[in-house]
Amino acid sequence: MALVKFSGPVSNFREETKVTSTQTSNTGYTQVKTEKEISFRVGNRPVSMKLPKGIELTDGDEATVVGSDTRGGVKAVLVRNDTIGMIYGMSTWYVMAWAIVLLVVGLATLTVFVGIILAPLGLFLLYKGIQLMTAHKMMAAA
């Protein structure tokens, strides 16, 4: 999906923390996972983004967004707070490193059931890594 880039003032900023938990029946342990879901408007376009941590952005700040255009708005890949100059999003090298690890392990174990699962996961992360590289180049362009 093609990426779009746009800038403008931030309004209607909302940050929600989603908490999910899973309990294993064998051991009885409960694993709790939190994720920040951020939604706001830049100009008049709705933007949403998921991050493991929060974001330093408030109403009235100037922001630049790079993301994929969806029916309900824009799903952000990178957000830059132009007021303070901070960029929020995943690291390209982190995603690419996991993609390479999953591809290598997946291809090495392709004859076993595990490789059939890991190889496509590695390809998907490789696609996301390339998308992140493109987003960083778009963000760096004037």
C-alpha positions as CSV (number, residue, x, y, z in Angstrom):
1,M,0.0,0.0,0.0
2,A,1.3,3.4,-0.9
3,L,2.5,5.8,1.8
4,V,1.3,9.4,2.2
5,K,2.9,12.3,3.9
6,F,1.2,15.4,5.3
7,S,1.6,18.0,8.0
8,G,-0.5,20.3,10.0
9,P,-1.7,21.2,13.5
10,V,-2.7,18.4,15.9
11,S,-6.2,18.3,17.4
12,N,-8.4,15.8,19.2
13,F,-5.4,14.0,20.7
14,R,-6.4,10.8,22.6
15,E,-4.1,8.2,24.0
16,E,-5.6,4.9,25.2
17,T,-3.8,2.0,27.0
18,K,-5.1,-1.4,25.9
19,V,-4.4,-4.2,28.3
20,T,-4.7,-7.8,27.2
21,S,-4.0,-10.8,29.3
22,T,-3.6,-14.5,28.6
23,Q,-3.7,-17.3,31.1
24,T,-2.0,-20.6,30.5
25,S,-4.1,-23.5,31.8
26,N,-1.1,-25.8,32.6
27,T,0.9,-23.4,34.8
28,G,-1.7,-21.0,35.9
29,Y,0.4,-17.9,35.1
30,T,-1.2,-14.9,33.6
31,Q,0.7,-12.8,31.1
32,V,-0.4,-9.1,30.8
33,K,0.5,-7.0,27.8
34,T,-0.1,-3.3,27.4
35,E,-0.1,-1.3,24.2
36,K,-0.7,2.4,23.6
37,E,-3.2,3.3,20.9
38,I,-3.0,6.9,19.8
39,S,-5.6,8.7,17.7
40,F,-5.6,12.4,16.7
41,R,-6.2,14.7,13.7
42,V,-3.6,16.4,11.7
43,G,-5.2,19.2,9.7
44,N,-8.6,17.5,9.1
45,R,-7.3,14.0,8.6
46,P,-7.8,11.3,11.3
47,V,-4.6,9.5,12.3
48,S,-4.2,6.3,14.4
49,M,-1.0,4.6,15.6
50,K,0.0,1.8,17.9
51,L,3.1,2.0,20.0
52,P,4.5,0.1,22.9
53,K,5.1,3.4,24.8
54,G,3.5,6.8,24.8
55,I,4.2,9.8,22.5
56,E,5.0,13.4,23.3
57,L,2.3,15.1,21.3
58,T,-0.5,17.4,22.4
59,D,-3.3,19.5,20.8
60,G,-1.8,22.6,19.0
61,D,1.5,21.0,18.2
62,E,2.6,20.9,14.6
63,A,3.1,17.3,13.3
64,T,4.2,15.5,10.2
65,V,2.7,12.0,9.5
66,V,3.8,9.3,7.1
67,G,1.4,6.4,6.9
68,S,-0.9,4.3,4.8
69,D,-4.2,5.8,3.7
70,T,-7.2,3.6,4.8
71,R,-10.9,4.2,4.6
72,G,-11.1,5.4,8.2
73,G,-8.2,7.7,8.0
74,V,-4.4,7.2,8.1
75,K,-2.6,4.4,9.9
76,A,0.6,6.1,10.8
77,V,4.0,4.4,10.4
78,L,6.0,7.5,11.6
79,V,4.9,10.7,13.4
80,R,7.2,13.6,13.9
81,N,6.4,16.3,16.4
82,D,7.7,19.3,14.5
83,T,7.4,21.5,17.6
84,I,10.1,19.6,19.4
85,G,11.6,17.6,16.5
86,M,11.0,14.1,17.8
87,I,10.2,11.2,15.5
88,Y,8.0,8.3,16.8
89,G,7.8,4.9,15.2
90,M,9.6,1.5,15.0
91,S,13.3,1.3,14.2
92,T,14.0,0.0,10.7
93,W,17.0,-2.0,11.9
94,Y,15.1,-3.7,14.6
95,V,12.4,-4.9,12.2
96,M,14.9,-5.9,9.5
97,A,17.1,-7.8,12.0
98,W,14.0,-9.9,13.1
99,A,13.0,-10.4,9.5
100,I,16.4,-11.8,8.7
101,V,16.5,-14.0,11.7
102,L,13.0,-15.4,11.0
103,L,13.8,-15.9,7.3
104,V,17.1,-17.8,8.0
105,V,15.6,-20.0,10.7
106,G,12.5,-20.5,8.6
107,L,14.4,-21.5,5.5
108,A,16.7,-23.8,7.6
109,T,13.7,-25.6,9.1
110,L,11.5,-25.5,6.0
111,T,11.2,-29.3,5.9
112,V,9.8,-29.2,9.4
113,F,6.4,-27.6,10.3
114,V,8.1,-24.7,12.1
115,G,9.8,-23.4,8.9
116,I,6.4,-23.2,7.1
117,I,5.3,-20.7,9.8
118,L,8.5,-18.7,10.3
119,A,9.4,-18.1,6.7
120,P,6.2,-16.2,5.8
121,L,6.5,-14.3,9.0
122,G,10.1,-13.3,8.0
123,L,8.8,-12.2,4.6
124,F,6.1,-10.1,6.2
125,L,8.6,-8.4,8.5
126,L,10.9,-7.8,5.5
127,Y,8.0,-6.1,3.8
128,K,7.4,-4.0,6.9
129,G,11.1,-3.1,7.2
130,I,11.2,-1.9,3.6
131,Q,8.0,0.1,4.2
132,L,9.7,1.7,7.3
133,M,12.8,2.5,5.2
134,T,10.6,4.3,2.7
135,A,8.8,6.1,5.5
136,H,12.1,7.3,7.0
137,K,13.2,8.6,3.5
138,M,9.9,10.4,3.1
139,M,10.2,11.9,6.5
140,A,13.7,13.1,5.8
141,A,12.7,14.7,2.5
142,A,11.9,18.4,2.8
